[in-house]
Amino acid sequence: MTPTVLMVDDDHGIREVARLALERVGGWRVRTAADAEEAVASATAEAPDVVLLDVMMPGTDGPSTLARLRALPAMRDVPVVFLTAKLQPEEVTRLAALDVAGVLGKPFDAMTLAADVRRTVGWDGPPSVAGAS
Amino acid sequence: VTGAAPAGAGARRDDRPAVRRDLRASAGRDLRADARSGARSGRGVGIGIPSVPAHPAVEAARVSALHQLDLLDTAPDARFDRIVRTVARLLDAPIALLNLVDDRRQWTKAGVGMPQGGEAHRSISFCAHVVDEAAPLAVPDTRRDDRFRDNPQVVEDGLGCYLGVPVRSPGGHVVGSLCIAGHEPRQLGDRELSILHDLAAWVEAEFRSDALGRATREERTVRERLEVITSSVGDGVVVFDARGRITDANPAALLMTGDGELVGRDVTSLLATPADRAALTRMLRRGELHAPVESELRLEPRGGLPYPVAVTVASMHDGGGFVATARDVSEQHRHLRELEQLQRQHRRILDVAGDAIIGIDTRGVVEYANPAAARLFGVPDGDLVGIDLHASFHHTSPDGRAVRWERCRTHHVLATGTAHTDAEEVYLRSDGTFVAVEYAATPQRVDGRVTGAVMVMRDVTTRRELDRLKADFVSAVSHELRTPLTSIKGTLSLACGGVLGDLPDDVASMLAIAQTSTDRLIRLVNDLLDLTRLDAGAADLRPAPTRLATVVGDALDAVRPCADGARVELVADVTDVTLTLDGDRIVQALTNLLANAVRYSPSGERVHVLAEVTDTSVTLSVREGGRGVPVEARERIFERFGQADASDSRERDGTGLGLPIARELVEQHGGRLWLGESETGAVFHLELPRVQRPSVPDRGSAGGPDPTRSTGPDPTCSTGLAPTCSTELDPSRSTRERTAP
């Protein structure tokens, strides 16, 4: 089965790079959203298998978007991975403590992004200890 | 004088043994009690009727006066021998004596017919009657007199008659008797009495002469002693009469006034101003009534400047004038001025200090507080003194709980005498709001006893705000720079990875250059952000017990991909001990060292990690296989962008910030990082104390370098496009990144 990923980021360039990386390197189906509204709309229309969620977005930020997605019944158990450029230890600890599979940093490596996500959500084997520390 | 009786005679030359026997027999008993009982029973006790001394206090004064004469038990004195000889001759008496009577005996100072130095017990002494009655005693016939009939001197020694007159000390006490005696009864009339009186007066004149001689000698001794004292003391001493004319002055007075001679001068002329002279006059007036008066006057020495002296004036006992002592107190005045100046300076420093400075006593009550302290607590300057600081401004914590004095850190400082500093302590202000302060309390001791404490407080609200702004700035920059870099890196990565289709060789090679440069830029951004956070002051160290093997292992893991790529072997030989440190930070520092070593080691070489463990420290050594560091660059490499060779940076792809960051991290742990000597390649030593004592704990800082920055696999080592591992390994890889592999 080809996994579907919902890529949520307000930066067009990053959305496009991620789409290419996940489609062409990972062979995934990629849908993108530029903000919380689009993300909720997209997930409502069709629940993805995994969500890559930016943290710093104008208006509704990553954690708030996460809450709105989790409010959707279909999204209750879908793994979410934060993709963030804010990497201060306090910040990462705060994010990892939320209801997510893990936190990945920017800039990411486009060639390994799909594999990194797989590992983070535990598709390659036993679930990672993401968020546990 | 009792009536005359026929004179009797009878030599008594050998009476002393009998008297001595009697003295021995009554030793230890109250002779007076014996005497009185004898008096009551009349005859039968064998001593007749003894005389009774006067009231004990009077008798004690009399005996004391006798002792002052210093004649008892002394050698014969020709003057007194002459007198008794004259008595014997004039009165034609076989016995003539000068007897002194003390509390228990009579003692013969001079005698005719009986030896000088002889003595008899007071109870059988005829002379004791003269002394006790303070009147002459005439006994013309002892055998017919009830008082003496049984007296051993009569019964055994054959004393027939006696006539004695009192002899007085210069003070008027009767100390003995001048007397005559014979063996037969004898007529004793006014002639005999009058002669004895005259000669007793002669004896008394000799007594007075002796006393005068003694007094003169004593006075001379006292005067000499006084002269020695006054001439050797540092204080000036002048004696002057009631009109102020100086009659005597000691050498110190001459020195102090600069005069060769003071005698004859007016004492007020030594003083500097009319006010001083008036003050002295007032002192003299008081000095006449009371002893001694002290005051401070100004002395004007000859040819010199006036200076202050502490003067004591006392009136002479004979009322003839005054004695004044003067001590130079200009030195004390200078000290006092210096002290005042020092106090003014201290006061000024306290006043202008930006920090609140508060002195408290052992109960926590404010003894002094500077204006900054008043501003901090929002009270008028001066209002803090006298209040209980804890009870007024520290009784409640921000969460509303009461803070007991016994739990207050200040109380602890006072109770234990140990200083305490705290980066963050919260106090109340007078308006009820809270203020965050940096707090230091140092106990004050006098002779080892804690007498209070000095507290220094700084309002850190503004700094906290600045720290927060800085943290926000770093956070924003980190986002704003990384977002476009993410797109660039991703695009280049995909293009170089062939995802976007085959590229002409020249395009691919140009894109590879762009990709390498982008990775370099990303690392640079990361390092710069790290440094910014380090500079923000003291990383947020989180020391915890950490195994050395784990630290080394994590660092090795972080550089291994890069080392493999460069075909450099990593070798570690490390004793496992547990240290208290912030593991992530030390892993980062060690990783930086290892990445640096790998970068400068030729292919096929080894990088060694060794550990040397002592009781107090652990030293990790990283030995590289490269060409070493030129002498002139040994310190520069620890400076930012201070690579040994400018070209290295491009060739080797370091940012020039790895070593400075590593050193900063190690120093924050109280450790050291330095480049050691080695014949083959460079050796870096990283020394850490076994127990962490962070020098500047600061909870409010922006935090340390970002250990979770690299949340994915190494960004460039894994591209596979770079011909060699051109990357500096992400220096921030750490255990904490496991949160997001």
Boltz contact constraints between the chains, C-beta under 6 A:
constraints:
  - contact:
      token1: [A, 11]
      token2: [B, 483]
      max_distance: 6.0
  - contact:
      token1: [A, 13]
      token2: [B, 487]
      max_distance: 6.0
  - contact:
      token1: [A, 14]
      token2: [B, 486]
      max_distance: 6.0
  - contact:
      token1: [A, 14]
      token2: [B, 487]
      max_distance: 6.0
  - contact:
      token1: [A, 17]
      token2: [B, 487]
      max_distance: 6.0
  - contact:
      token1: [A, 17]
      token2: [B, 490]
      max_distance: 6.0
  - contact:
      token1: [A, 17]
      token2: [B, 491]
      max_distance: 6.0
  - contact:
      token1: [A, 20]
      token2: [B, 494]
      max_distance: 6.0
  - contact:
      token1: [A, 24]
      token2: [B, 499]
      max_distance: 6.0
  - contact:
      token1: [A, 25]
      token2: [B, 499]
      max_distance: 6.0
  - contact:
      token1: [A, 56]
      token2: [B, 479]
      max_distance: 6.0
  - contact:
      token1: [A, 85]
      token2: [B, 479]
      max_distance: 6.0
  - contact:
      token1: [A, 85]
      token2: [B, 482]
      max_distance: 6.0
  - contact:
      token1: [A, 85]
      token2: [B, 483]
      max_distance: 6.0
  - contact:
      token1: [A, 86]
      token2: [B, 475]
      max_distance: 6.0
  - contact:
      token1: [A, 86]
      token2: [B, 479]
      max_distance: 6.0
  - contact:
      token1: [A, 87]
      token2: [B, 706]
      max_distance: 6.0
  - contact:
      token1: [A, 87]
      token2: [B, 708]
      max_distance: 6.0
  - contact:
      token1: [A, 87]
      token2: [B, 709]
      max_distance: 6.0
  - contact:
      token1: [A, 88]
      token2: [B, 703]
      max_distance: 6.0
  - contact:
      token1: [A, 88]
      token2: [B, 706]
      max_distance: 6.0
  - contact:
      token1: [A, 89]
      token2: [B, 707]
      max_distance: 6.0
  - contact:
      token1: [A, 92]
      token2: [B, 708]
      max_distance: 6.0
  - contact:
      token1: [A, 96]
      token2: [B, 739]
      max_distance: 6.0
  - contact:
      token1: [A, 102]
      token2: [B, 740]
      max_distance: 6.0
  - contact:
      token1: [A, 103]
      token2: [B, 740]
      max_distance: 6.0
  - contact:
      token1: [A, 104]
      token2: [B, 711]
      max_distance: 6.0
  - contact:
      token1: [A, 104]
      token2: [B, 740]
      max_distance: 6.0
  - contact:
      token1: [A, 105]
      token2: [B, 709]
      max_distance: 6.0
  - contact:
      token1: [A, 105]
      token2: [B, 711]
      max_distance: 6.0
  - contact:
      token1: [A, 106]
      token2: [B, 482]
      max_distance: 6.0
  - contact:
      token1: [A, 106]
      token2: [B, 486]
      max_distance: 6.0
  - contact:
      token1: [A, 107]
      token2: [B, 482]
      max_distance: 6.0
  - contact:
      token1: [A, 107]
      token2: [B, 485]
      max_distance: 6.0
  - contact:
      token1: [A, 107]
      token2: [B, 486]
      max_distance: 6.0
  - contact:
      token1: [A, 107]
      token2: [B, 489]
      max_distance: 6.0
  - contact:
      token1: [A, 107]
      token2: [B, 522]
      max_distance: 6.0
  - contact:
      token1: [A, 108]
      token2: [B, 712]
      max_distance: 6.0
  - contact:
      token1: [A, 109]
      token2: [B, 712]
      max_distance: 6.0
  - contact:
      token1: [A, 109]
      token2: [B, 715]
      max_distance: 6.0
  - contact:
      token1: [A, 110]
      token2: [B, 490]
      max_distance: 6.0
  - contact:
      token1: [A, 110]
      token2: [B, 493]
      max_distance: 6.0
  - contact:
      token1: [A, 110]
      token2: [B, 494]
      max_distance: 6.0
  - contact:
      token1: [A, 111]
      token2: [B, 493]
      max_distance: 6.0
  - contact:
      token1: [A, 111]
      token2: [B, 497]
      max_distance: 6.0
  - contact:
      token1: [A, 112]
      token2: [B, 713]
      max_distance: 6.0
  - contact:
      token1: [A, 116]
      token2: [B, 712]
      max_distance: 6.0
  - contact:
      token1: [A, 119]
      token2: [B, 741]
      max_distance: 6.0
  - contact:
      token1: [A, 128]
      token2: [B, 741]
      max_distance: 6.0
  - contact:
      token1: [A, 133]
      token2: [B, 739]
      max_distance: 6.0
